[in-house]
Every structure is written in structure tokens, then in C-alpha cells.
């Protein structure tokens, strides 16, 4: 968190998840050392959650708990205003279930026990950089409760909550994550109990951006949604359930990058702190996704088109699969490293960036005639944008997209002779503009936003087809074995590479003309 804004941060309650195997090390970690000689003794507790048979409370993002000392009503935490890694907001700490209707929470049916958490809870205060932080370490087991009232499936639980000023709380979480596998809780404890029970929980829709919404509030809504999705997808990768987690994680990484680019004037140095770590993740996500696409969209279509099995294609599939497995192994290894945990907590920190009026920025650089895409600094289109702390997202969105549009369009002279690498850079610029338009579209005139997004998607698609053939050929060539392998394998490799090269040429033969036509329509549809 930027030092210049640390004093303005509100109090938060972070919720950390720790692997049970690391619990002993967490309890003894130097960062959790208290000012007292001994911490207070852990106390036993039991919490029992209640809902209707149809999960009516959960459907309204509510969690009703019997703590043994009274009833508590809180948010289940299915969406905004809960941010990733944050504890769910309480609503009432002393409430009688019979009085829920009077409190405005009518229940369409009788309540039943749905799950419980039984274990020990230890509360203590940690001083970090002179700031007191209230911590609660909870260990035990979450269990389902059957309709007959008996205990069903259970799962060990180890969580730490940290309450205090945001900068100090996140700093403590980062200090713990340097040494231990502690991550932000993506689901709350009552959510975990319901998921263990097999309940289908539907996330809440994020608030719709309106033109008169404060820009900082709009950023918080967008950042929280992207980071929640990003961390959820990354968490799914190790299970190897298919290519979708890597694909969606990569897409969301690009959306987060586009978000930071759009809102750079209010982020201080938060973007600079995140970019190196996001770059490292990108280098391990990319190969896994590239080999997934190569196998599913190049090798398999060729194999299906052949009348019978072909030894060269079989060799290609085997070699590409081995390379994909190696790429996934490198990715999963990185997801277990301290760098990844540091990235995770910086992303949580990003969701907590508060409102503050930024300093005026210098005027944008004007690209020279004939400048190719990529030659102008990323911030050129946004450098002239300044914000007051109460700036509204409608004006901000219009200015942001107009700046990005000019940065994308002005340097382009002619597409026909443009080399593929430069065309690929132009495609990336169109993709960034589309991501920004998609995230900000609710704050813009509906027709303008829809038309712009449609044209950008069409242009990006045909540019991608032109690039795919070149990428497929590069990947195939990278599989070529060395001279020390058997001659038969070298022959199969040469044949397979030739097939891929020919496929790429045929696949993109008419794409250049399609790119020019799509670009013409995009330029003609300019909303600015």
C-alpha cells in the first residue's frame, strides 16, 4: 500500500486460510508475537448455522448462526460489498430467529440446522509498526448436519482473522505469507459449510456502474470482482480439471492489467508493485495455455481430418502433450512459491485502494507520423487525465476510452504491408481497448458501448486467426528433436512440422483481407 495514503485507510477484517499442516508454524510465527509473555488460552466453541430446506437465507446472502451464547445474523459473503480475503459483514450480533421477520428478513419456511464449526478460538493482539491488530486464530472442523440431525461430512479448518487499519493488516498477512502457505479466504466459513453439504450457491451480481457513481467506488467494485475470479481460477489449476482454469485465469489477468491501466491516476504506486509479480505469473501461465490451444485447436482438428491414424501426427500429439505437462508442472510449482503468495496479497491490497485526489500528470506524448503500434508508452493516452476525489465514473470512462482509442488508432497507417509481429501488437492494443470498454460499458451510453465492443471483438478475432498459424508453426518447430535421437523420430518430426506449417498457411490464407475489412469497419464506427 502506498505510504502516502496509508493514514487514510479504514479498519478492515482480513480472513486468512492456512493449511492444517502448517498450523503449528503459524501459531509460533514471529510476526504473531504478542506484547504479553503468554497469549490468552484458547477456548472451545461451537457455531451452528441454520437455514430453510431451500436455503432461503443463503439466497439472500444471509447466514444465521447459533453461537451457544446467542444468535448472530451476518452476510454469507456471496459478493459485493465483501472483497476477496475479507470477513463477511455482521448485521446483528444478538437476534432471536423468531424476530427475523420483524427485522425485515422474512423466512419462507421453518429453519433447520445445516452445518457446524467446532473447535478452539484464541484471541490476541499483535503490535505491527506501532499499530495494534486484533487477531483470532480458529482451528477445528466444519461439518454438515443431515436433515435427521446427525453429523455428516467434515473438513478440518484453520483460519486467522486480522482486524485493524488496512495497511497494517495486509502487512501482517504478507509477513506470514512470506514463510507459510496462508491465503485470503475466498469463501466464508458459513459458505464452506454449505458447499460441503452440496448446496449450489450463486454469487451475487456486482453492482451496475452508473455514470454518477464515484470513480473510486467503481474501481473497488471492478477490482473485487476480477480478483475474486482470478484467485478462484488459479486455485483450481492444481486439480487439473481441464484447460478452462488456465484459460480463464489468463483472461482475467489481462482484465486486471487493463483495469490498472484505466485507473492509473488513482492507484499511486500500487500498479508498480504488482506489475513485476503479474509478469512472472504471465510467463508460467502462457506456455500452459499455448500448449492447450495447440493440442485442441491445431493437432486434434488435423487428426480428425485424416482418413486414418498418421504416425507423424501421433508423434506430434505425444511430444506436445509432454511439453504441456512440463508447462503445467512449472506453473503449479510457481503457485506454491512465496512470490505467488506475495502476488495474492498485493491483489487483495489492490481492492482496498481508497479514494484520494491524484497529482496532476504531464501531457500525453504525441506519436510521430508513421509510428507503429507499441512505440508509444502505455500511459501516453491517460497521462493528461486528472481526477478529483469525488470524480464520477461516467466522465472518467468517456475520457479513458477516448484516450485509449486515439492511442490505438493514430499510429496505424496501412495494414496490408504490416509485418505479423506488429499486427500482433495492434491486436493486443485492440484487446486492451475492448477489455476497458467491457468493464466501463455500464457507465457509457448503451448503444455506443455495444457497437464499440462488437467491432473490437470482430477485429480481434480475425487478427487472431492470422496470428494463430504463425504461433502453431513456432510451437511445432520447438518440438524438433536433437540430432542424437533415432533417425525415424527425426523424420516423423520433420513431417509433422511440415504439416503444421502447411496447415497454418492454409488456415490464414484469406485472413489479411478479413483483417483489413474488419479494421475499416472499426475505424468507421468511431464513437469519439
Secondary structure, 3 states (H helix, E strand, C coil): CCHHHHCCCCEEEEEEEECHHHHHHHHHCHHHCCCCCCCCCCEEEEEEEEECCCCHHHHCCEEEEECCCCEEEEECCCCCCCCCCECCCEEECCCCHHHCCCCCCCCCCCCEEEEEEEEEEEEEEEEECCEEEEEEEEEEEEEEECCCCCEEEEEEEEEEEEEEEHHHHHHHHHHHHHHCCEEECCCCHHHHHHHHCCCCCCCCCCCCCCCCCEHHHHHHHHHHHHHHHHHHHHHHHCCCCCCHHHHHHHHHHHHHHHHHHHCHHHCCCHHHHHHHHHHHHHHHHHHHHHHHHHHHHHHHHHHHHCCCCCHHHHHHHHHHHHHHHHHHHHHHHHCCCHHHHHHHHHHHHHCCCCCCCCCCCCCCCCCCCCCCCCCCCCCCCCCCCCCCCCCEHHHHHHHHHHHHHHHHHCCCCCCCCCCHHHHHHHHHHHHHHHHHHHHHHHHCCHHHHHHHHHHHHHHHHHHHHHHHHHHHHHHHHHCCCCCCCCHHHHHHHHHHHHHHHHHHHHHCCCHHHHHHHHHHHHHHCCCC
